[in-house]
Amino acid sequence: MQNFEITVRPMEIGDYDEIFAMWQITSKRALSQADSRENILRYLERNPGMSQVALADGKIVGTVLCGHDGRRGFIHHMAVLPEYRRHQIGMKMAKRAISTLAEAGIDKTHIFCYIDNSLGHSFWNAMGWKKRDDIDVFSCFNVIE
Ligand SMILES: CC(C)(COP(=O)(O)OP(=O)(O)OC[C@H]1O[C@@H](n2cnc3c(N)ncnc32)[C@H](O)[C@@H]1OP(=O)(O)O)[C@@H](O)C(=O)NCCC(=O)NCCS
């Protein structure tokens, strides 16, 4: 039985130290230089009100980064602290994030999920998302030529 109250609100750059500490527990493999304070600030400014945090017991217990590139939505760092999982916190944050994208006129959203991340796969399946078998992800480091 859940004995804590959950609040979901937009992420602010002032949350950075707390969320970065949380990601060391929940999302270490997915962290990179892209998650520096400067880059997260830029992300939040480019996508106002879309990324969310969940609060319980006076602390941040969940995060989702959410934004779009003008045509498609993207979600990163969907995470909930282990001791707060299976209380619909992830689902509440995801729904809030997707709703902000819909309000912005973005009708489809993608997430990158590691192939062996069974938690992520169970969660996104439960959310009704469809795993794509027709796409591979190609990545590169950008250089000025
Ligand atoms: C994935 C994650 C964010 C889910 O957060 P959560 O708050 O526990 O998820 P919810 O309680 O909203 O779960 C919603 C539904 O997803 C499914 N689900 C979630 N966790 C599950 C698990 N461990 N096993 C099976 N199904 C699961 C269930 O259907 C669940 O509904 P139910 O509890 O009524 O059965 C959390 O497990 C997490 O932080 N994992 C580590 C980081 C990560 O891998 N993130 C995903 C990146 S793609």
The ligand as an ORCA input file, in Angstrom:
! r2SCAN-3c Opt
* xyz 0 1
  C      10.882      1.998    -16.296
  C      10.534      2.769    -15.017
  C      10.697      4.266    -15.280
  C       9.073      2.465    -14.667
  O       8.699      3.336    -13.596
  P       7.498      2.950    -12.627
  O       7.072      4.171    -11.905
  O       7.871      1.774    -11.798
  O       6.373      2.486    -13.663
  P       4.814      2.427    -13.394
  O       4.527      2.068    -11.979
  O       4.177      3.681    -13.916
  O       4.425      1.180    -14.312
  C       3.416      1.238    -15.291
  C       3.277     -0.152    -15.876
  O       4.473     -0.540    -16.550
  C       4.690     -1.969    -16.358
  N       5.895     -2.184    -15.570
  C       6.628     -1.264    -14.897
  N       7.674     -1.839    -14.275
  C       7.573     -3.173    -14.543
  C       8.341     -4.307    -14.164
  N       9.416     -4.197    -13.352
  N       7.971     -5.528    -14.617
  C       6.887     -5.674    -15.404
  N       6.091     -4.631    -15.784
  C       6.446     -3.406    -15.359
  C       3.499     -2.483    -15.598
  O       2.485     -2.903    -16.518
  C       3.061     -1.235    -14.842
  O       1.701     -1.266    -14.447
  P       1.282     -2.118    -13.124
  O       2.254     -1.746    -12.044
  O      -0.113     -1.649    -12.868
  O       1.403     -3.548    -13.507
  C      11.436      2.314    -13.832
  O      11.378      0.924    -13.725
  C      12.882      2.737    -13.942
  O      13.260      3.821    -13.546
  N      13.740      1.848    -14.513
  C      15.183      2.169    -14.643
  C      15.418      3.230    -15.712
  C      14.913      2.734    -17.034
  O      15.271      1.657    -17.472
  N      14.092      3.556    -17.699
  C      13.538      3.233    -19.005
  C      14.417      3.728    -20.080
  S      13.813      3.220    -21.701
*
